[in-house]
Amino acid sequence: MTHKTLILILLLAISGTPAYTDGLMKIASVQMPVSTQIAENLERILDYIEQAVEQDADIVLFPETALSGFDRETIENLDWETLSKAEDQIAAIAKEKGINIMYGSSTKQEERKPFNSAVVINRNGEEIHRYHKMVPEGWFEPGDHLAYFEIDGIPCTTIICHDERYPELVRLPVMKGARVCFYISYEINSIKGAVRKIENYRSQLVARAAENRAFMIQCNGIGSIPGKEDRGIVLGHSRFIDPSGKILVEADPLEETMIVHEIDPSEADGRYAINSRNIEPLRRFWESGLAALEDGLESPVESEPETTKLRIGQLRGIPPKWEVEKNFQTFLDILPEASEKNVDVLITPECWLDGYAAPDKTSTPEKLRTIAQDLDTSPYLARVAKEADERDMYICFGFSSLENGNIFNAAGLWDRDGNRVGVYHKTHLQTHDLQYSFGESLPVWNTEFGTVGTMICADRRWPETTRTLRIKGAKLILNPTYGMSHLRNEWWMRTRGYENQCFIAFTHPEVGLVVGPHGEIVGKAEGAEPGLHVVEIDLTEARDDNHIRDRRPELYEAITDSD
């Protein structure tokens, strides 16, 4: 490229207006060249992750195919083993540094062309979503699902490059609840075409933000494909756009840089997308689109369950505080009975392993740390996984967890194969358990019998907790708890089941209570001695009826107004 051409591009580029707003999500967008060599791309990615961590970013973004390379020749000759190892390195650094990461890469398919993908890794190094470009280049296979996932509890979606020309790919996830759309791209064109399309690209993203009332966050590449400069050029112009369509910050063209900006996702209400469901001639169109989105979701997901009938087992007994070995042995002793009674999901009370030691007057953060369990090294959690596998049952186990230096009041769920489905952190902490760190999200998890949510003890006192889990698809909510098992609690639980038309398994040291979608008590057992309460439920009874369907979310702003 000549110096004259570069000056022309700079003159024609119209920059956005930078601004800074207090917010809940700090985002780093890396504008970088994309090599044909995986090793070069990986080195650059790892370096920028370090820089993003230094700036306390919550998530760092990399362009389309930032890891694998973009062009046909590179993809057709890709070393998939090397790519897989590189992906493992990125996941490991995400866990080590405690940062969320999104990057572009290719996804291998047997006997078919690969996908052009956006890979989302959470702070624990877990891949939580992999979206495939819907309208890709000819050497990639078109995508098969829309994107919907959570970053630190914030509902998000993503699209890739040419996808931005199709409004529905953003609108449908926003109608479902997404408030931030990450747009990773590698907008390669001839020099003439790149200059001509500057405003085209900018205006489309502004439209996607304003028409949906959602944040659009772009991460674009720059430069040309190494050794193939005649193929075209990518200008950059990575940008952050707020829900009104205002460009908050925009990177300069052809500059390798990382722009960092903080947003407040609560400013995105998605109301224009949501309200479009009320346009009667379009109602059926949007509802069919949302149904397709649900069918194609990876996380969270309400997939077609393999079975809807299941037997819930609830462990009772008062676990002595601090006596980890004794409490774990009680858990092991109850397992044979659970197996004999064909329990599908076994639930322990809150912090069963340590006897909910945090409220003890002798407890200190230092002492609590001695009984907190590391998710990867705890022999007790490893044994829970082993028992779940050998006994062919799901286990929801309460314990104090130690994660990235923080102690959480946690409940983990393991599946029939001993895989850890997820770990929930108590979100509503009271005075007696402020030695714990607050949980920051309300996740739901996919199981063979449908979508499941978890809340711990006091979480149930806030109607928004159960309602959020239900809206995300949970027809069964597991509720390990320790305090308050009186009659008024029974009223609460029956109300929570009725108003959300779902099942809730309240599991307390002295009470096992399961309520149903009509507010009925499906099963109840009491007693302070160690024991097992078993009840069978049919999740087809939890229907998306009027309590969910006839809500008016546009009227509920006061509920989430932090002021």
SULNORNOR-V419199 format. One line per field, one symbol per residue. phi: phi as a letter, one per 40 degrees, with the letter a starting at -180 (. if undefined). psi: psi as a letter, one per 40 degrees, with the letter a starting at -180 (. if undefined). Layout:
phi = ???
psi = ???
This chain:
phi = .ccccccccccccbccccabbcabbcbbbccacbccbdccccdccccccdcccccgccabbbcdfcccgbcdccccbccccccccccccccccccccgbcbbacabbcbcgaccccbbbbbcccgccbabcbdcbccccbcccbacbaabbfgccbaabbfddccbdcccccccccicbbbcbcaaccacdccccccdcdcccccdcdcccbfacbbbbbcagbcdgbccchabchfdabbcccgcccaacccfbcabcbabbbdcccbgcccccccccdcbdccccccccccccbccacabccccabcabcbbcbhccccgcccccccccccccdcccccfccbbbbcdfddbgfcdcdcccbdcccccbcbcccbccccccdcccdcccfacbbbcacbbbfgbbbcbbbbbcccgcccibbbdcbcbdcbccccccbabcbbcbcbhcbbbbbfddccbdccccccccchccbbcbcabbfbccccccdcccccccbfacbbcbbdbabbbbbcbgcccaaabiccdabbbabbbccccbccccccccbdccbdccbccc
psi = hiddddddddddhhiihiihiiaehhhhhhhiihiehdddddddddddddddddefidihiiihfdddididdddefhgdddddddddddddddddefiihhiiaihihheiiiihihhhhaeeehheihihhdgiieeihiieiihhihhfehhiiiihbedeegddddddddddehehhhhhigghiiddddddedddddddddddddeefihhhihiaiaihhefdeeaihdbfiihhieeehhdihiiifhhihhhihigdeeheedddddeeehdeedddddddddddddeidhiigihidiehihhhhhiihhihegddddddddddeddddddefhdhhhiihfddefgddehdehiddddddeihhddehddddddddddddefiihhhhihihhfeihihihihiadeehhdihihhdghidefeeiihieigiiihideahhihihbddeehdddddddddeehehhhghidigfaddddddddddddeefiihghhidehhhhiieeeihdihiiheihihhhihiheeegigaddddeigdeeedddehe.
